[in-house]
Amino acid sequence: MNKNVDPKAIKTLSEIREEREDIGRNPSANPTMGDIIHRRYSRRGFLGGSLAVAAIGATVSPMALLAAKEAKAQGTASQFNFTEVEAGVDETHHVADGYDAQVFLRWGDKVFADAPEFDPANQTAEAQAKQFGYNNDYVGFIPLEGANDRGILVVNHEYTNAELMFPGFAKVEGDDVKLGEYTRELVDIEMAAHGGTVIEIRKVDGRWQPVLDSRYNRRITADTEMQLSGPVAGHDRVKTNADPTGTKVLGTINNCAGGVTPWGTYLMAEENFHGYFSGELPEGHREAENYKRIGVPAAEYAWGTFHDRFDVSREPNEPNRFGWVVEVDPLDPNSVPKKRTALGRVKHEGAESIVNKDGRVVAYCGDDERFDYVYKFVTAGTFNEQDRAANMDLLDEGTLYVARFDEDGTMEWLPLIHGEGPLTAENGFESQADVLIETRRAADMLGATKMDRPEDVQPNPKTGKVYVMLTNNTRRGADQVDAANPRADNAFGHIIEITETDGDFASTKSTWEVLLKCGDPSLAEVGASFSPDTTRNGWFGMPDNCAIDADGRLWVSTDGNNQKATGRTDGLWAVDTDGDARGTSKLFFRVPVGAEMCGPYFTPDGETLFLAVQHPGDEGLATFEQPATRWPDFDDNLPVRPAVVVVTKQGGGKIAA
């Protein structure tokens, strides 16, 4: 690194890319969540006296404040039992005392017995297609025959960092990192490093191992053949020169979070797909406004230079074939993944599902961009626990809803159904396919609430609650705050707790509360609202992914904590949501410098935790030759490598029990 440059002032290429991805392209006049929160709580007159801490009282309900005060007086009874990790920044990972953190699968590791050994100096697309992909994000575990010690691990590979992947490709010039000239070979390696990995794993003598000769093992890439299913399949707007039927798509990209369905399939959420497209649409093309709303083309990758389908001047309909939730059957490695268009086309962060009490399946997702929306999908059919095959197309029929949060603490799920309200031919929606292809515009017209980067949305089967991670929104002005997005220049994000009526996840009318406003609670101007019993290590910013464990407890991973923003790395925090300890957070695991914490996912017995460490070493002027850390190998001859980490309790037992 250039010693004359302050690393705290440097933006990494990942940060620059994230800024471009999160411009906030919602032109609607819909109320923002900050407006709603502000109006909701500013009307409550008894937020005075000792309770009227300005930064907190305007955004957390009086009952929550009273509960926090009582908890401080009485002492808390946290549901989590572990010794907290010290927050900080260094070159390696840290886990709570009494736990082992096993670096399990790294970029380039074998997925098949016949895969070549990883050789960073001689990478090829053919080798990468048999090796673990780059930048692991979502991690899921599907037990085989009900076992907790044998199952299929499914992992998303969201995007690539060429500057960290390829020797000699990036150079430091002053206070910037300059990328070299792309070739077809480099692009094809990137494409093979995207997608997902499906791999059998088992626990042997207390340690997890990949089963390289398993019949289940599979790599999914940007070239894997897929099928469009549901209302959009075969529509003219998804037909291309290569696919005049509008039903076959090559690949999936920018798979961020995801989900595992009740019938054991793997959901891959396509998020920031706009960055892979370049070129210019033909003048007057009907998709111009559609693509503007979602940011196509952003030309952040060079794929369109070598592959016509990523150049909108050559294949103008191709972007409509991305932005979906992809369903994969991990038990059949020869099955064709399906893009389930009934769930809408947005920048999907995830797709977490739950069986409702009436048997229908409900899937939640956030559209991860500033000022965009929270959605849920309710199937028309019901889950059949006795017949897996009967569930395989459940996600093709149902109703997609978008959330409107009201200032009185109620909310409504608004259906995106062609012919209802403004979703008519007069407004450019000729069919349900049009509504789904332009999900964002349809939601704009329904008056959904503009959110602060909605990411993971996780239902809790134990309580009937739903947790919405809102990462941040530094583009929200003071005149744009509302009840559910309470802070202007919201650098640290917040978490909303939805209570579905009578535990009915298919309900169209629900209530909501702010669970946490994130950031350093010792700084009044930040306005954080952690419980007073949260230590200096326990607070966090930028909530991103989350998980509900077998006991119904909430775990939150983060994206954006770093030396510049918070003086600490990202990590995994355990967050109490009930009782006197509500709002108390404890740091369980922290990542090395430059990394993002993804995952998390538990085995059903709660004894194994899978985590994904993404883009380690990506801080300051980071290149292949000069990353901010050499984790996990600490060898000057090896690149920094994203990896899945497996956490278990020493001596066995449930985590944090």
Sequence and secondary structure as in RCSB ss.txt:
>XXXX:A:sequence
MNKNVDPKAIKTLSEIREEREDIGRNPSANPTMGDIIHRRYSRRGFLGGSLAVAAIGATVSPMALLAAKEAKAQG
TASQFNFTEVEAGVDETHHVADGYDAQVFLRWGDKVFADAPEFDPANQTAEAQAKQFGYNNDYVGFIPLEGANDR
GILVVNHEYTNAELMFPGFAKVEGDDVKLGEYTRELVDIEMAAHGGTVIEIRKVDGRWQPVLDSRYNRRITADTE
MQLSGPVAGHDRVKTNADPTGTKVLGTINNCAGGVTPWGTYLMAEENFHGYFSGELPEGHREAENYKRIGVPAAE
YAWGTFHDRFDVSREPNEPNRFGWVVEVDPLDPNSVPKKRTALGRVKHEGAESIVNKDGRVVAYCGDDERFDYVY
KFVTAGTFNEQDRAANMDLLDEGTLYVARFDEDGTMEWLPLIHGEGPLTAENGFESQADVLIETRRAADMLGATK
MDRPEDVQPNPKTGKVYVMLTNNTRRGADQVDAANPRADNAFGHIIEITETDGDFASTKSTWEVLLKCGDPSLAE
VGASFSPDTTRNGWFGMPDNCAIDADGRLWVSTDGNNQKATGRTDGLWAVDTDGDARGTSKLFFRVPVGAEMCGP
YFTPDGETLFLAVQHPGDEGLATFEQPATRWPDFDDNLPVRPAVVVVTKQGGGKIAA
>XXXX:A:secstr
  TTS GGG   HHHHHHHHHTS        BHHHHHHHHHHT TT  GGG  HHHHTTS HHHHHHHHHHHHH 
   S  S        SS EE TTEEEEEEEETT BSSTT     GGG  HHHHTTB  SSEEEEEEEESTT SSE
EEEEEEE    HHHHSTTSEEEETTEEEE    HHHHHHHHHHSEEEEEEEEEETTEEEE TT TT EEE TTSE
EEEESTTTT GGG  SS TTS EEE    EEEEEE TTS EEEEE  GGGG BS   TT TTHHHHHHHT     
SSHHHH GGGBTTT TTGGGG SSEEEE TT TTS  EEEGGG SS B   EEEE TTSEEEEEEEB SBT  EE
EEEEEEE  TT GGGGTTGGGSEEEEEEEE TTSEEEEEE  TTSTT SGGGT  SHHHHHHTHHHHHHHHT  B
 B EEEEEE TTTSEEEEEE  BTT  GGG BTTB  TTBSS EEEEEEEGGG TT SEEEEEEEEE S TT GG
G     TT  TTT  S EEEEEE TTS EEEEESS  TTTTSS  EEEEE  SGGGTT EEEEEE  TT EEEEE
EE TTSSEEEEEEESTT SSS  SSS S  TTT  TTS    EEEEEEETTS  TT 
